[in-house]
Amino acid sequence: MTIASNERLRWPMVAVAAVVLIALGATGAWLYMRRAMGAAAAGDAMAGMNMPAPDAGVAAGGGVGPVTGAGTAALPDVTITLTEEAANRAGIAVTPVRRDSAAGSLRLAGVVEANEYRQVAVTPIAAGRLTRVTAALGERVTRGQSLAEIYSPELAEAQTRYLTMRAEFEAAHQELVRTERLVEIGAASKQELERIRAQHTVHATGVEGARAALTLLGLGADRIDRLRGAGNITSTVSVPAPLTGVVTKRQANVGLNVDPSTELFTVVDLSTVWVIGALYERDFSRVSVGSQATVTTTAYPGLALKGKVSYIDPQVSADTRTAKLRVEVANREQQLRLGMYADVAVEDRVTTGVLVVPRTSVQSLGAGQVVYLIDPQKPGTFVEREVRLGDRVGDDVQVVAGVAAGDVVVAEGTFFLRAEGERRGLRSGGAADPHAAMGMTTAAPGATAGIQTANVRVGDAAFEPSMIMLRKGIPARLTFTRVSDKTCATEVVIPDYGIKQALPLNQGVAIEFTPRKAGDVAFACGMGMLEGKLMVKEP
């Protein structure tokens, strides 16, 4: 190969290499500039939202900083600014965080039950057939009142036996009297007298036994004394009420054959009732037998019944990790009905007050709860802050962490603020959802690629949200968090996918599955009282 040909090959190769180097340099510069611009934009955005730096020890809104839960990253404060017109339109109302000494009591959800010491199952005292039933379900009866009548051959037989034993006794008594006279005149031996006395004792004992049997079968002493012959025998026995109370169960109907083991009625004295609550392990040290308690109900808002803790179950439930607590209260007006829900406030050893806010001031955000504080120096500025809640106190709720006494929170209009924050995308993953106002949410992409996720809060009477939109064929992860002791939703069921999962209190439970086909899929609590819907769409 000649030198000229080598020169001709060298120059194109040099040109290609130069082009490649120039392209790589331009790409690197572009990436560097983009990263720098992104960092600057992020800094501007944080400054515009007045968000604290990641290593800040105090939240931007003042007071206590963001709450850090065990194993959960704390949500930073977020600032939302509204115009005066928007705030008025949202119906914003504020209230100070206050310290409530009465909130030191332990609050439990309870159920009204009968006082088992004053509840009697009524059974017949003789076998036979019911011929008459006089007591109705729910009727108030008095002790000794006849509830039903029974035709009983057993009763007739017992009366006949009594008459026979009595006749034999009278004959033996006459023979004893004659023999005693004969012994006095020497016409009979003392040995004969002793034999007749022994027979007399046997017949007397038989009469007393037959009389006792009639008493057990319900015949009073006056009726037994009037029993002189076959014409006085009766075959009907009455079933009396054992105490004054209310008939809560009735299994008796005319024509029913019964025996002494058949339960015909249940009569309950409702002058006192038991309220049964569930006491968690963490609260065992706060309550003891004899602690004062107050029982209230939603049915009678002005009614507060005083009582004492009369019993704490020594056995802890393996499923709920709770022990039954019993409070006995007077129910003279019978306003408390069996099966009613009630709130039980038990005085504990806590002497200092706790912080409380209205329940309306709390909004759920994912698996946590937030409140909205106002900035007195900046009208129209609201700080969204994560809080950790305690027990309910009537219309209020205890705040364990997140706010301080004297802070001012929004009591009315919090839903608008939450929706506004989501609309503006101030929370990661909190972009506006057009279905939020209708209690519906669209599952968002999860941290794991290809998984759609959604969080569901389980409250007193509803799933929040109650409707979730999913895409068919894409794996889904639904996280349910039960935040109430009063809800029936202690488990969630998705029948179409064969899913049934327990929901421990204040613990997020993740359920993973893949929607197989488009359409509506129902989910509900284990009792079927709370319901929700998964709306599966085509991808």
VOGU-3710 file (C-alpha; in Angstrom, 3 decimals, decimal comma):
1> mtiasnerlr> 0,000/0,000/0,000  1,348/3,429/-0,894  1,820/6,409/1,369  -0,845/8,324/-0,496  -3,421/5,641/0,124  -2,571/5,577/3,858  -3,097/9,315/4,052  -6,456/8,998/2,366  -7,650/6,460/5,044  -6,280/8,390/8,050
11> wpmvavaavv> -8,181/11,653/7,573  -11,756/10,132/7,506  -11,027/8,201/10,718  -9,802/11,338/12,464  -12,944/13,188/11,375  -15,244/10,460/12,750  -13,432/10,400/16,108  -13,701/14,157/16,405  -17,437/14,071/15,757  -17,923/11,397/18,454
21> lialgatgaw> -15,943/13,375/21,022  -17,910/16,524/20,313  -21,232/14,639/20,718  -20,194/13,109/24,054  -19,108/16,455/25,385  -22,362/18,120/24,382  -24,398/15,337/26,032  -22,448/15,609/29,293  -22,881/19,364/29,382  -26,596/19,040/28,758
31> lymrramgaa> -27,001/16,509/31,594  -24,996/18,694/33,974  -27,043/21,784/33,193  -30,317/19,840/33,573  -29,307/18,523/37,002  -28,283/21,983/38,163  -31,535/23,498/36,927  -33,562/20,757/38,652  -31,816/21,341/41,968  -32,425/25,072/41,690
41> aagdamagmn> -36,091/24,531/40,863  -36,495/22,189/43,839  -34,920/24,784/46,103  -37,222/27,497/44,736  -40,243/25,243/45,246  -39,318/24,513/48,864  -38,762/28,175/49,505  -42,111/29,054/47,928  -43,925/26,484/50,085  -42,065/27,495/53,248
51> mpapdagvaa> -41,101/23,850/53,811  -38,349/23,115/56,361  -35,031/21,725/55,349  -34,739/17,934/55,742  -32,469/18,290/58,754  -34,498/21,009/60,468  -35,361/20,198/64,065  -38,411/22,477/64,302  -41,366/22,484/61,927  -41,981/25,533/59,814
61> gggvgpvtga> -45,340/26,154/61,429  -43,903/26,465/64,931  -44,696/24,398/68,022  -43,841/20,702/68,038  -42,159/19,347/64,923  -43,453/16,569/62,667  -44,284/13,281/64,333  -41,999/10,322/63,739  -43,753/6,993/64,181  -41,971/3,718/64,764
71> gtaalpdvti> -40,678/2,506/61,453  -42,449/5,321/59,569  -40,870/8,401/57,990  -42,296/11,644/59,343  -44,278/13,838/57,002  -42,778/17,340/56,765  -44,976/20,373/57,374  -46,673/21,777/54,289  -47,915/25,350/53,998  -51,143/26,167/52,170
81> tlteeaanra> -52,060/29,772/51,420  -55,623/30,897/50,705  -57,096/34,235/49,839  -59,617/35,749/52,216  -62,385/35,004/49,740  -61,349/31,332/49,427  -61,123/30,938/53,205  -64,615/32,379/53,655  -65,959/30,135/50,913  -64,448/27,092/52,634
91> giavtpvrrd> -66,114/27,989/55,940  -62,844/28,019/57,851  -63,322/28,072/61,642  -60,468/27,830/64,146  -60,053/26,790/67,776  -57,085/26,662/70,175  -55,494/23,394/71,264  -56,501/23,064/74,890  -55,458/20,995/77,866  -58,356/18,966/79,269
101> saagslrlag> -57,897/17,467/82,739  -61,058/15,380/82,306  -59,429/13,696/79,356  -57,134/11,877/81,757  -59,813/9,202/82,064  -59,568/6,045/79,999  -62,208/5,836/77,254  -63,588/2,455/76,227  -66,297/1,317/73,849  -68,860/-0,798/75,673
111> vveaneyrqv> -71,970/-2,894/75,092  -74,939/-3,030/77,456  -75,639/-6,524/78,753  -78,015/-7,983/81,326  -76,945/-8,335/84,929  -76,454/-12,082/84,892  -77,106/-12,270/88,623  -80,603/-10,949/87,936  -81,414/-12,995/84,867  -83,389/-16,229/85,259
121> avtpiaagrl> -84,295/-18,917/82,734  -87,810/-20,100/83,656  -88,452/-23,853/83,388  -91,580/-25,853/84,327  -91,558/-27,730/87,616  -93,614/-30,593/86,177  -93,735/-32,366/82,836  -96,833/-32,027/80,705  -98,455/-30,044/77,882  -98,829/-26,264/77,748
131> trvtaalger> -102,494/-25,338/77,771  -102,171/-21,597/78,308  -99,476/-18,918/77,901  -100,187/-15,524/79,454  -96,799/-13,734/79,292  -95,767/-11,895/76,112  -92,285/-11,099/74,892  -91,146/-7,755/76,347  -93,878/-7,720/78,997  -93,032/-6,570/82,494
141> vtrgqslaei> -94,004/-9,191/85,085  -93,970/-9,317/88,885  -92,657/-12,069/91,097  -95,151/-14,912/91,505  -97,231/-13,880/88,487  -98,431/-16,831/86,387  -96,639/-16,953/83,048  -98,179/-20,174/81,708  -100,275/-23,203/82,704  -99,437/-26,859/82,112
151> yspelaeaqt> -101,692/-29,932/82,061  -99,599/-32,371/84,067  -100,516/-36,016/84,764  -97,485/-35,990/87,056  -99,222/-33,436/89,264  -102,424/-35,503/89,434  -100,413/-38,587/90,306  -98,594/-36,722/93,073  -101,917/-35,582/94,570  -103,294/-39,091/94,437
161> ryltmraefe> -100,185/-40,382/96,202  -100,615/-37,717/98,876  -104,252/-38,664/99,486  -103,293/-42,349/99,717  -100,451/-41,715/102,161  -102,677/-39,491/104,232  -105,442/-42,101/104,418  -102,929/-44,789/105,450  -101,524/-42,461/108,056  -104,962/-41,742/109,535
171> aahqelvrte> -105,709/-45,476/109,717  -102,356/-46,138/111,384  -103,025/-43,323/113,842  -106,397/-44,823/114,850  -104,776/-48,231/115,305  -102,089/-46,678/117,513  -104,693/-45,000/119,716  -106,630/-48,304/120,159  -103,498/-50,286/120,930  -102,400/-47,776/123,566
181> rlveigaask> -105,788/-48,189/125,343  -105,544/-51,992/125,147  -102,062/-51,910/126,668  -103,402/-49,783/129,535  -106,009/-52,472/130,421  -103,554/-55,326/129,754  -105,334/-56,596/126,617  -102,321/-56,030/124,349  -98,571/-56,433/124,754  -96,013/-53,649/124,721
191> qeleriraqh> -94,261/-55,434/121,844  -97,373/-55,019/119,706  -97,544/-51,348/120,677  -93,944/-50,749/119,569  -94,607/-52,387/116,184  -97,664/-50,207/115,584  -95,781/-47,054/116,619  -93,057/-47,848/114,067  -95,689/-48,270/111,334  -97,277/-44,983/112,421
201> tvhatgvega> -93,929/-43,198/112,024  -93,445/-44,662/108,541  -96,853/-43,438/107,398  -96,283/-39,981/108,914  -92,996/-39,704/107,035  -94,721/-40,768/103,815  -97,327/-38,034/104,210  -94,668/-35,368/104,706  -92,759/-36,599/101,618  -95,886/-36,525/99,472
211> raaltllglg> -96,711/-33,052/100,754  -93,188/-31,822/99,907  -93,549/-33,225/96,378  -96,748/-31,238/95,879  -95,021/-28,095/97,113  -92,213/-28,604/94,564  -94,839/-28,992/91,841  -96,203/-25,546/92,626  -99,128/-26,212/94,947  -99,361/-23,771/97,816
221> adridrlrga> -100,011/-24,796/101,417  -103,630/-23,639/101,260  -104,368/-25,797/98,201  -102,717/-28,804/99,805  -104,775/-28,337/103,000  -107,956/-28,241/100,916  -107,029/-31,527/99,240  -109,438/-33,873/101,054  -110,629/-36,235/98,349  -110,503/-37,190/94,678
231> gnitstvsvp> -112,838/-34,318/93,842  -110,156/-31,822/94,872  -107,454/-33,191/92,580  -106,299/-30,774/89,864  -104,165/-31,556/86,820  -103,112/-27,993/86,015  -99,898/-26,481/87,341  -98,892/-22,815/87,009  -95,463/-21,530/85,934  -94,749/-18,495/88,152
241> apltgvvtkr> -92,344/-15,622/87,487  -89,274/-16,087/89,712  -88,594/-12,327/89,997  -89,891/-8,938/88,923  -88,527/-7,999/85,532  -89,010/-8,087/81,773  -89,588/-11,150/79,592  -86,678/-11,058/77,140  -87,150/-14,545/75,676  -90,232/-16,675/75,118
251> qanvglnvdp> -90,139/-20,206/73,742  -93,528/-21,223/75,158  -96,540/-21,865/72,909  -99,794/-23,670/73,561  -99,591/-27,396/72,782  -95,869/-27,732/73,475  -94,870/-30,823/75,459  -92,397/-29,822/78,144  -90,328/-31,281/80,957  -88,399/-29,678/83,820
261> stelftvvdl> -85,379/-29,071/81,529  -87,351/-27,038/78,950  -86,639/-23,291/79,002  -89,956/-21,501/78,519  -89,041/-17,871/79,324  -86,128/-15,656/80,318  -86,950/-12,924/82,818  -84,432/-10,146/83,462  -84,434/-7,515/86,165  -83,251/-4,399/84,298
271> stvwvigaly> -83,034/-2,129/87,335  -79,262/-2,600/87,010  -77,277/-3,572/83,919  -73,693/-4,380/83,011  -71,665/-2,422/80,486  -68,882/-4,611/79,084  -65,789/-2,986/77,550  -62,491/-4,259/76,149  -59,400/-3,239/78,113  -56,102/-3,337/76,192
281> erdfsrvsvg> -52,929/-4,703/77,761  -51,245/-1,313/77,686  -53,991/0,075/79,966  -54,017/-2,669/82,640  -52,015/-0,529/85,055  -54,444/2,373/84,727  -57,592/0,597/85,944  -58,508/-1,597/88,892  -61,667/-3,067/90,429  -63,468/-0,245/92,215
291> sqatvtttay> -62,393/2,508/89,797  -65,098/5,101/89,229  -66,693/5,052/85,779  -69,191/7,119/83,797  -71,380/5,609/81,071  -72,818/7,740/78,249  -74,705/6,897/75,060  -75,475/8,585/71,772  -79,173/7,784/72,266  -79,378/10,012/75,366
301> pglalkgkvs> -76,734/12,775/75,011  -77,584/14,362/78,356  -77,545/11,098/80,313  -74,425/10,204/82,323  -74,721/7,161/84,592  -72,209/6,680/87,384  -70,878/3,282/88,333  -67,803/1,332/89,372  -65,614/-1,255/87,738  -66,883/-4,444/89,369
311> yidpqvsadt> -64,832/-7,022/87,456  -61,819/-7,334/85,155  -61,430/-10,649/83,373  -58,190/-12,348/84,457  -57,913/-13,952/81,016  -56,652/-12,004/77,984  -58,116/-12,788/74,567  -55,475/-14,286/72,295  -57,032/-12,628/69,234  -57,627/-9,061/70,435
321> rtaklrveva> -55,138/-8,910/73,355  -57,858/-7,406/75,528  -59,558/-8,343/78,789  -63,245/-7,800/79,469  -64,039/-4,989/81,881  -67,441/-4,785/83,587  -69,144/-1,703/84,943  -72,445/-2,070/86,812  -74,793/0,919/86,661  -78,318/1,633/87,855
331> nreqqlrlgm> -80,991/1,623/85,149  -84,117/2,581/87,033  -85,722/4,328/84,068  -84,622/1,446/81,818  -83,142/3,823/79,271  -80,251/1,457/78,643  -81,370/-1,434/76,472  -79,585/-4,722/76,041  -77,166/-4,646/73,119  -76,812/-0,845/73,023
341> yadvavedrv> -73,394/0,676/72,383  -72,099/2,913/75,138  -69,009/4,986/75,949  -67,275/4,136/79,215  -64,988/6,702/80,837  -62,967/5,081/83,625  -61,004/7,268/86,014  -57,338/6,294/85,976  -54,200/7,307/87,794  -53,351/10,087/85,316
351> ttgvlvvprt> -53,480/13,391/87,227  -52,226/15,748/84,516  -54,392/16,851/81,634  -53,796/15,988/78,012  -54,073/18,017/74,830  -57,303/17,712/72,879  -58,630/19,065/69,581  -62,049/18,694/67,945  -62,439/15,491/65,944  -63,457/17,629/62,962
361> svqslgagqv> -59,997/19,171/62,902  -58,295/15,883/62,016  -57,929/14,586/58,461  -56,480/11,232/57,395  -53,601/11,359/54,961  -52,452/7,928/53,872  -51,924/5,863/57,012  -51,513/8,946/59,252  -53,526/11,902/60,499  -52,892/15,628/60,081
371> vylidpqkpg> -54,243/18,903/61,458  -54,056/22,409/60,001  -52,553/25,179/62,131  -52,885/28,873/61,404  -49,997/31,309/61,401  -51,092/34,400/63,404  -48,410/36,469/61,679  -49,556/35,471/58,183  -53,329/35,628/57,650  -54,546/33,038/55,150
381> tfverevrlg> -51,568/30,743/55,792  -52,271/27,196/57,051  -49,660/24,616/58,067  -50,522/20,966/57,488  -48,859/18,934/60,252  -48,848/15,236/61,036  -50,045/14,307/64,551  -50,316/11,171/66,649  -53,705/10,689/68,280  -54,847/9,066/71,509
391> drvgddvqvv> -58,306/8,229/72,847  -61,537/9,988/72,013  -63,013/12,395/74,517  -66,616/12,976/73,441  -66,475/15,221/70,366  -62,744/15,756/70,884  -59,694/13,547/70,451  -56,465/13,430/72,393  -53,260/14,512/70,634  -50,215/12,644/71,866
401> agvaagdvvv> -47,680/14,459/69,648  -47,571/17,071/66,924  -49,042/20,195/68,547  -48,553/22,243/71,715  -50,972/23,943/74,094  -51,948/27,318/72,665  -51,562/26,332/69,021  -54,600/27,268/66,937  -56,001/24,613/64,604  -58,708/24,647/61,961
411> aegtfflrae> -61,883/23,056/63,359  -64,144/23,472/60,307  -63,098/23,405/56,658  -60,231/20,913/57,001  -61,503/18,786/54,123  -61,223/21,786/51,808  -57,647/22,406/52,937  -56,712/18,779/52,410  -58,241/18,784/48,932  -56,491/22,064/48,123
421> gerrglrsgg> -53,141/20,654/49,212  -53,658/17,570/47,058  -54,790/19,683/44,130  -51,607/21,722/44,280  -49,504/18,558/44,616  -47,893/19,729/47,864  -47,595/16,159/49,104  -45,589/13,554/47,200  -48,106/11,283/45,578  -50,812/13,749/46,533
431> aadphaamgm> -51,722/15,069/43,107  -55,270/16,101/42,531  -57,787/13,275/42,258  -60,985/14,294/40,470  -62,915/11,647/42,356  -61,834/12,659/45,886  -64,914/14,782/46,562  -67,100/11,744/45,847  -65,287/9,505/48,329  -63,423/7,842/45,460
441> ttaapgatag> -59,717/7,546/44,790  -57,581/6,243/41,957  -54,813/3,829/42,895  -51,417/5,434/42,297  -48,235/3,737/41,040  -46,363/2,225/43,972  -42,714/2,316/44,899  -42,299/-1,028/43,178  -42,600/-0,701/39,422  -45,807/-2,122/37,991
451> iqtanvrvgd> -47,845/-2,063/41,247  -50,864/0,196/41,814  -51,400/1,212/45,456  -54,098/2,862/47,581  -54,596/3,567/51,295  -57,977/2,996/52,982  -58,836/4,405/56,399  -61,369/2,356/58,371  -63,379/4,678/60,613  -66,471/4,361/62,798
461> aafepsmiml> -69,002/3,868/60,042  -67,257/3,842/56,666  -64,258/2,985/54,563  -62,459/6,174/53,495  -62,392/6,214/50,517  -65,226/3,802/49,821  -64,500/3,555/46,070  -61,118/2,800/44,514  -60,311/2,739/40,811  -57,912/0,006/39,631
471> rkgiparltf> -56,550/-1,146/36,286  -57,130/-4,704/35,134  -54,127/-7,003/34,982  -51,850/-4,740/37,049  -50,867/-5,997/40,552  -52,538/-3,951/43,306  -51,637/-3,308/46,929  -54,398/-1,941/49,194  -53,357/-0,850/52,690  -56,205/-0,812/55,235
481> trvsdktcat> -55,750/1,007/58,565  -58,419/0,682/61,269  -58,392/3,814/63,451  -61,480/3,210/65,605  -62,435/0,801/68,381  -66,125/1,366/67,700  -66,235/0,149/64,112  -67,489/-3,317/63,270  -64,781/-3,594/60,600  -62,266/-5,624/62,576
491> evvipdygik> -61,567/-7,510/59,349  -61,948/-6,866/55,626  -63,329/-9,321/53,088  -63,046/-9,295/49,279  -65,262/-12,294/48,333  -64,481/-12,284/44,585  -60,797/-12,925/45,333  -61,258/-15,149/48,395  -59,560/-12,584/50,649  -60,326/-12,296/54,358
501> qalplnqgva> -57,861/-10,340/56,514  -57,994/-9,190/60,146  -57,499/-5,453/60,805  -55,674/-4,773/64,101  -56,200/-1,306/65,559  -53,887/1,409/64,194  -51,852/-1,039/62,124  -51,620/-0,840/58,362  -52,521/-4,155/56,709  -51,434/-4,590/53,083
511> ieftprkagd> -53,487/-6,824/50,782  -51,986/-7,707/47,411  -53,792/-9,204/44,410  -54,152/-8,718/40,673  -57,531/-7,573/39,254  -58,499/-10,263/36,757  -61,353/-8,617/34,896  -62,989/-5,234/34,470  -66,077/-4,378/36,498  -67,089/-3,639/40,066
521> vafacgmgml> -65,667/-5,716/42,918  -67,167/-5,331/46,399  -65,230/-5,307/49,645  -66,782/-5,178/53,102  -66,215/-5,659/56,792  -66,519/-9,168/58,210  -70,105/-8,494/59,342  -71,144/-7,036/55,980  -72,285/-3,744/57,550  -69,630/-1,488/55,965
531> egklmvkep> -69,118/-1,780/52,230  -66,833/-0,392/49,567  -66,227/-0,885/45,857  -63,232/-1,552/43,610  -63,904/-0,164/40,129  -61,646/-2,149/37,797  -61,063/-0,532/34,409  -59,380/-1,728/31,260  -55,657/-0,807/31,160
//
